[in-house]
Amino acid sequence: MDEPLPIDTGTTAEGQVPLAADAPVGRVLIDHPVPHLARVFDYAIPEKLAEAAVPGVRVRVKFAGRLRDGFLLERVETSEHLGPLATIQRITSPLVVLTPELLALCEAVTRRYAGTLSDVLRLAIPPRHARAEKAVLRTDRNRSKPKKAAAVTAGTARTADTADSGDTGADAEVPAHGDGLLDRLGEWVVTGLPDGDGPAAENPRLALCCVPGEHPGLEWIRAGLEAARATLAAGRSVLWLVPDHRELAVLSAALDAAAVNAAALETGETETGEADAIGPFDYAVLSADQSPEQRWTAWLEGLLGHSRLLIGTRAAAFAPMPDLGLIICTNDSDSNYLDQHAPYPHAREVSLLRSTIESCGVFFVSTDRSAEVQRLVEIGWLSDITPGGPPRRSAAPLVFVPDEDRDPFAFQRIPSRAWQIMRSALRPGPKDTHAAGPVLVQVPRSGYYPVFACARCHEVARCPQCSATLTTQSETGPFACRRCGHHSETFTCTRCRSHQVRSIVRGRGRTVEELRRALPGIEILESGGEDISTVIDDVPRLVVATTGAEPYALGGYAAAILLDSLWPGPWMRSIDEGVARRLRAAVLVRSRENGGAVYLGDADEAIRATVTGFDPATFMSRQLADRRELGFPPYRRIVELTGSGTEIDSVIAEVGAEVEELEELIQDEDEGTQKAVAAYPISAGDRVGSRLAAITAARSAKKQPQVRVRIDDPRSL
């Protein structure tokens, strides 16, 4: 009997292309939007690319008849694929952009949020810009030359080395800081920074709730600068995340002022020899608002170690930093940190994963306290360095709340006490010891109507169960009660049976008209919508701002009038967000020792108690006690599934077969689609995430209807 012919298992390439002598097989992750195709495939490495094909580089390969981008993950000797392999067509760039640390982080985020590695890498690594890359590499070759000072503005970054590289593109031009107010704000916050060691412990894990103190609204910068200085002095790099472009502009101004102070101290141009200079900080800025060239330049500067301090929005959470020592996250509860692209990661969670993978410290500094951070404080993973009771209260403004028993006009939208506070702040009397200053008037922005009425009979809408006032997201619903939790998609007036509603809360325009009539001759500045101010001077004036658009004030506001209830809506964290909104406005006001006063128009007792004592940690600790008992986040993780009811049930059944603790909490139907929210233990997080990702890929391969998966979305409950 004839012997079977031996099977040749040697690696060959299509077209008999000569292959690399060592490890001729490259495992390439294809950048593909389809879940079951966004995975690793084997490709042959041609001899001509043997030296350039290093794990971590970008490559171009043929896939399904067309060229696609990918990342070379590793090189191996053999492949399990039978037959000749397609070859890597070219190396896009010689730079190793997917470092081992970044790959480990992206894989952890993929498991955490049930996504694909390609989706996470798309968020982590910006699109390549050839001109920017050439300029940075040219700078890298000239690193032996004396380094020039960085020229950076809010939302952009460009070093002097880049300017000398011959890049004359329009994107490379960086304007100076606005009208000079940002520069003054930066100088003010840097001056007098304590010359201590800061949190210089090895890999510190800290949480801080800020109060106005000596620098209203800017204590987060002072605390962060002190922590960054200690980390940089130890020879390690710092990543600093902020919620949006306004905080980025203010932080850039402070860092520029630090560099100017350091240069003046070095040349002897300062009036004193005190060590109040803390720099210079050679930093880069990374933000989604930047042009592709600016963003890729800043990302590469972090990768190559040109800048040991990188500041940015959530787009910078994945930015590579050699020998990362500290991640600073400002106001981690801000909704801007939640990415709206699959798999929808939160920058706070990315920072926590990164701190574990890269063995670096984390510092959460904010005006409020998120549930996730407070849980980490209570289990001892984070150390809370918030000032104690008396020091915290003395550094906070004096807070007044409506007194319906003593003030007969307390029901008015701007009660008499609020008018007194405004007039005293704008025009202090002879017995007042504080100086005049601007007054902030916070009004509701678009969002939930705190109070609304029937459009036909004008009767105030009330809950059919407890008779409390109802609130709504829009004129079409949903409608909810804050007192008893009643929730309805439709509204019916109890008086005339109409289904139409109208808002009875006055917006910014009506508020400005009322203030102009009551305070003639006082300048009024509006901030909101398309016209948002970042910083104002200390001239006494009224500043009417919508929630989230409150500008910083030099020296802080003399007073703040926080009008109307800003309840964000019928969801689990509504009071959390209400507290956060109020504190972020109140922290801009001077301390009570400097005459600062706040009039708080909220009727909710939890908001009143928290803002009056400036104690968000205690408030959140009490909230967590209830959520722990009920098994709600952050003590359990949740997954939101959106699609048809049959498909959702199928997915839950497949996951539940492996995770016994999976428990369905809510199922809701809206316009033909259904939503289900299920909870599971934190310990099963990676297992559930990986299983959901595998189910999604399998359904994609079978061309079954997809079910959208979102893990730990704050608005799911």
Order of alpha helices (4+ residues) and beta strands (2+ residues): beta-beta-beta-beta-beta-alpha-alpha-alpha-beta-beta-alpha-alpha-beta-alpha-beta-alpha-beta-alpha-beta-beta-alpha-beta-alpha-beta-alpha-beta-alpha-beta-beta-beta-beta-beta-beta-alpha-beta-beta-beta-beta-beta-alpha-beta-alpha-alpha-beta-alpha-beta-beta-alpha-beta
